[in-house]
Amino acid sequence: MLKQPDRQVHPSELEILASPTSVGGEPDHKPAAQNDSKPEQLMSKNQQFRALAFKAVSYQKRQMFTNICCICMCPLMMVVISAGLGTFINLLIARSATSENILFCGNNASLNDAGFPIWNISDSRIYGSTVTDGKSVNYYSWSASDGSFSGLGSQKFPCVRWFGQKFPQFSSIYERNYALTGFSKMDSTFLDPPDYGWITEIGNLYTSGQSDYITLYSLFSQFQTNPWLLSAAASGYSTYLGARPSLSSFTTTNAYTYGTTNAIQPYQSWTQTADSNGYFGLLGTLENRLYANFSSGLSSVSYNRIPYAQPVSTASSDNDLDDQLSSLLSKVITGLANLNKTAITSKSATKADLIAFYASAAQVTQIMPYGALWLNNFNPSTLSMSSILHFGTDNRVSASGSFPTDGLRQLLMVTQLDQASLRGLLSSSYGSATITQGIRAFPQVRSTQISIQAGALIGRILYPFGVSFLLPIFTIMLVKEKEDRIYIMMKLNGLKGSLYYASHYIVFYVLYILSTIVFIIAGSRSGLTFFTQTDMGVIVILFFVWGHVQIVLAFFFSTLFNKSRIALVLVFLVVLVGVIISLVSDYIFIGAAPSAYFIWPPFAFYRALGLINTASYVTTKQPYKLKALVQGDEVYTTICFLIGEVFVYGFVSIYLALVIPSEFGTNLKWHFPVTMPYAYYQKSKRRRLNRGVDPLSESQLALAVTIDESETKYEDIDVKAEKTRIEMLDYPKDAPLVISHMRKVYPSRKGLGPKFAVKDVSFAAEIGQVFGLLGPNGAGKTTLISILTGLYTPSSGHGIMAGYDLRADSTDICKVMGICPQFDILWEDLTVEEHLYFYARMKGATKQVEDAYVNQALANVSLTSLRFRLSKRLSGGEKRRLSIAIALIGTPKVVFLDEPTTGLDPEVRRLIWSIVHEAKKDKAVILTTHSMEEAEALCHRIGIMAKGTMRCLANSLRLKELYGTGFRLFFNTMAQDTVGASKWVEGLLPSGFHKVDAFTTMTSYEFPSTQSAISSIFSSMEAGKAKNGILDWGISQTSLEDVFIKIISEDDANAD
């Protein structure tokens, strides 16, 4: 005999319940399979993927408009807009300006009166200025930013530079004044000077009032340099490094005198002994130059002796030099921000204002060194030397116009350090030697036509949208199924979560591939450089990885939302803001972006997309090829980040899905990855100490906690008899649902102690019967149904459903179970037939039987004529019948109907009742409802629960017999006759009556059934009703609703 357990049940004891013995018969170890082998023969476990595949195809066919617009049109539009606007802009530019070809850095002289190249292309003195395509200038023009523009906004640079005063004459144009000496050649521009030197010629032009004065002055301010550096050396090498301190400035007279002296030898020979200026070592042998300080234009000029070095005595490594550079950079930026910029912003500014502004900017940038030098080793005996040079760049300082580029600063320091190294390492032979190094740009013909890759520039903005718009679409597809409870419905029908997400992954990636193919073909056909210049292998790799990232991000976002509309708006904003931030970051990160920037996958992808796009149209870069994707390349880095983030965000999505609370099922604590292994260890330890039993487990808690006798005492004799029947195995062997001592207890919350949701419930549902489960909200009905359908696991107790154990076979019970939820859970864009095929396959129906199952289900609910109609076009009653058909599809042994007629009109309700009545023939039906009329009409047995306890369990007649009060009489009168009529009626009723309701014109009584009382009351009421003012009256037996109200107290109805 199976008794209520008072200890943890050993798994072997499951055999007792799994193998019931009929009275006088032999044990039946597999009752469900023995009585009907049909489900096992015609069902297969491998049909779920086929169900999902057919569903996806059918659903996507109905989404044709969305697919065409989003998958095809959106990427196509991004490409067409980019190409169209680019073509339109280029046409406008071509029509609005004329162009010509110009020879830059040519051998034809285009010099001004001072013998310096003319930098104005419109000047009539330019060689060939009157000949079409015949101009030749002595400078070169280049877009220093990215080379994407030719002629518009391009910067101008000298064709030749010499990093030493003693340079030869290779050209009468570019080395015109090579023979100058002294002060005239000591400027710090490192260019061939004008005829009499910069300062002299600027003064001459100013005095004569020539227009070249301001141009020459501006060029001199732009090109002259003030090279000084921070210096330090490793231990033991300071004497080799030497010193070159900053000296006091010269006046113009002193500068001329200094220049005359310096003309013989512009540098000091190698020595390790400081001269009168403090110069010695490597730094002491650097070539002397003068830097002109224009504090108030030409009226006040002083001259710095350069270069000089500021020693950093506290530096113990080259990293300390970086700290010093950063500190000085901050001071320069502050000084530039405080400059009066009226001269460059006001239209009324004069030339004098411009000169003063350039002079002020030069004064501010003087405090910024050109770099830093760390001497790491110097050994003349082995002719070896090693040093570390520090250089940097900042857009704000470079934009001041008076601070050289990092490339020029490197050339200045390296060329001078080369000569100093030669003199120091070979001081005995070459202590006074010099090597003058120079560079010259090749002649080149370029057009002044403004050539803008407008399509590529616009594409930088639109391409990300073209390949990212699917992210919000994928997200709302997932959230919509969660919001409409479709996912949980599929889980109740046996779908595994891994298979669900895998099917979506495949569908999403197929849609993404189609969209990407449209995007790439459209881009290639339109001639956009991103598609035509970039190696297709690079594009394919990038988009291949991005597709996986998008899908994983869709899974990630779907865990954060429960409403599809909110998800759509917010995820689209995430995409929009991500694109905007990526565009801004292109200007913030001049070099490589920091690795932290790539942690968010869209940033990494947009960065790679932008870099590849820029390289495809910028003339200073090579379009990306597969061979360029190597370690150290930024695109390679972003792709590596994206690949890693597929797995990282995948695991994060799984984690969030497990910890974020959902409407169904249970969630884990946020710290479970850390605490669960420890809890498992503790659990194992407790089992070892307690002979294999964990006293703190949920099952032991359910057994250890005593159920309040004040609760179980409300179980009536029928409930106790049912428990005895289950324990004695005295139920039909083919009963499809049997549960014994089922409990569900939740751990203590906030110190309130354990909470019982289901308390020791036992019953058997038999074939051909409808079992009604009634009770107020909070009675435990939902928890019990959730246990029976596999959503929750019981704390203790056991159950068998058509031969499957509710604990051990929770993944298989879906094959013998059907569920009709309270609300219709349907896909709007699938037909009636497609719904039934899907759920038939979900339950394992093979190709051989699925047609028969669907046709039978349609016939059962009278929907055969509507089999091809979309569910969104069904009426409320038709949708309800479809939900019932889904529950009945296949060969379920147990069907759960949750309020199947709520909200339906009486005619449809009666139709559904007839469907349920017919459907119960070969199965057990578990019905939950709040309609007492429905329960009385359909249910063979009714169980009423309250506070987790089964209070009563019997058919409706038995319940009325036990809990009914006999009969109810009511009558209606005029208001003035109510009191008198009530007294007269009370005289007719047998003893034991009581007044139930008393209103102005209506009164009702309940009275016990006594022999011949009904006939006596009938005759008396009919005879005296007119005399006592009774307009109409009636008498009825106690209803099931009265029984329910009597059993369920107000305290029960307010259960938590």
C-alpha angles and dihedrals in degrees: 000000000000108000131188104275120242095185138036108298116235114233090242090064089066085080089072093062096032091056108045118184119220117224109282092358141103125268115278107208096185106029097170096046094044094053097044124013092174097099092051093049098046101035129080131189093220099068100087096083090048089051092052092046095052091044091052092050093048092045095048091050088060090047092062094125092050092045094050094045099041105027099038111015100044097057090037091053093050090055095042093049092049093048095040097049091044092053092045093051093048091050091052091050093047092052096044100053139037121226138205139184117251131190110228122202091008128161094248113099117244099170134150127230090279092057093250125125116272109242098192112090091200095056111120090221090068111116109260093007091149096047122086109246088355103108119123123188134184100230134057130238124216140159101243093194104061111324093244094122126061118195098353116095092344119157123235124230136182116262095220134034128182120198095204138045097239101067124149128240112254094154135027087220106045097031095032094136100033090131096061115115140183123017094354091063101038096085118124099234093095088217134115100273127229118271099285099018129278101281095043095049094045089053092047093050091046092050094048092045095234120166092235089070098085092041094051092044091051092048091050091050089049098046105036113097134207101206116190130144146193113249139193137152139211117259112294097017102081093101091054092047090051126179141279109181126196109263132202118280125260128233116229092264093049090045091056090050091047090050092053091052093044093051092081094057119357093200140042121254118247114283137150091211119086117242126216090286093049094252120147142130124026093329092049093060095057116121116266120241138167128233117203117224111204101192092165105011117268094333093078121028129165129177130226119209107234152234103032134164130221111210118224101211093180094058113114094171139011090263089070089062089059090057091053092049091052092051093051091045091058090054092050093050090051091049093050091049090055095052119115103248098186091110092064099034103041121081090211095058114126130219089257089056090053092050091050092049093051090048091051092049091050091051091053096048092049090082090061114087119223090234144307134271125212114186106209100172139001122176118164091184093063094028089236130139135165129186140166120227120200121208134163142170137219125187094219093054093042090051091059087081095224102075117083124237119262089251093057092045090053091051092050094051098039096049093048093043089051091057092044091051091051092053094044100045093042098030095144094058106018104026090127099032125124135194116197112209125196142172131210132189118233117246112262137179114225134174124236089216109125104242113187124175088217093162092056092045092051089043089059086067100038104036093073090055091048092060101030104050091090091067095077090040092055091045096053091047089059096040092046092057089048092046093049090045091239092131094054090045090055091047090053087054092055104270114151117227092229091055091047094054093040091056091049090047091056094045092047093049093049090052090047092050091052091049093047092049090054090047095050096043092048092048093049093048092049092055096235110165094232089067101031101042101035120083106257090225090064092050093047093050093048095047093042091058094041091056091059091045092052092052093048089049089051089055089047094052093043090064090058099054137058097179120066096209093054090046092052095051097043097043091048088051089051089055093045095047090044092056092047093049091048091053091050092046090059087069095039097050104053091168126027116331116244117263092243088065090065095057090092104064098218090056091053093047095046090048091053091045091051094047093050092046093049092049090053095063108020110098093212092063137058118241111252119272129182091253089060091065097092134129110290094033111115095223089052088051093051092049090051090051091049092051091051092046092057087068097035096052089040090059090043090053091051090048093051092046088056098046106034109091115248134192092251133037127010131291131216127240115269090243096051096116087065103031100039096067089047091047090050090052091050091047091052090048093052090049092053090051095046102044096264096318124115105210091197097053120115092248093052090045089054090051096041098049111082116227112236108260089214086067101042092045087075090066104110127220093268092057091050090047090052090053090051091048091053093046091049091047086236097150131099111284090228094056102133096207126041125162126181128198093337114189135176118188129175122209122256116293120204091341095302094122130241117328119221113210095171120026120202099310120180130174143131125227113207133209114271094022135106113220112203118209112197134172144121124277110291093025093122098254094123093047091049092048089047089055092048093049094047100251092115131028117230119246090223140341129066140251139191123205113189091325097317121114111233091223105036098034101036092133093053103047090083088075091064098033135079126193131199107185124210092256126043108259105196141141108247093214099050124086126238090257094048091053091054094045090051095052092041089057091043088059090050103262111165126221090262095062107022094089092052091048093051094046091049092048091050091050092047092060098031095245099123092111090052098047094117097044120109113247092236088064094054124102121242093262093047091051089051091052090050090053090052090048089054089052091049097044115121119002106311117176094197125037123190115206114188109199092319097184102039111139096007127126118254095256094054090042090057090048092053091047089057090049091052091046091055095041096056095069097097101020145043118255122207108201127190117189144149092213110097089191090057093047092050092047098047112022124090090188130019127202119194117201131195128174091353095306127112100234099183139358124190143096119293095259091052091049092050090048093052101036105019119104097217114254140354125220125191135175139182126221141162112278094253092052099049099092095047094044091050092054091049094048093047088058090058098050123090121247117283097047123137134190113253103180133008120186133160095275104007132062131175135193137190121212136174122257113261131172113280091352094120096053092046093050091047094054095043094048094050092048098047106029096097094046092052096045097252110155097188138343142184143190129210142168118259110279129227088250089061089051091050092050091049094050096043112063124201089257090055092051090055095052115146 
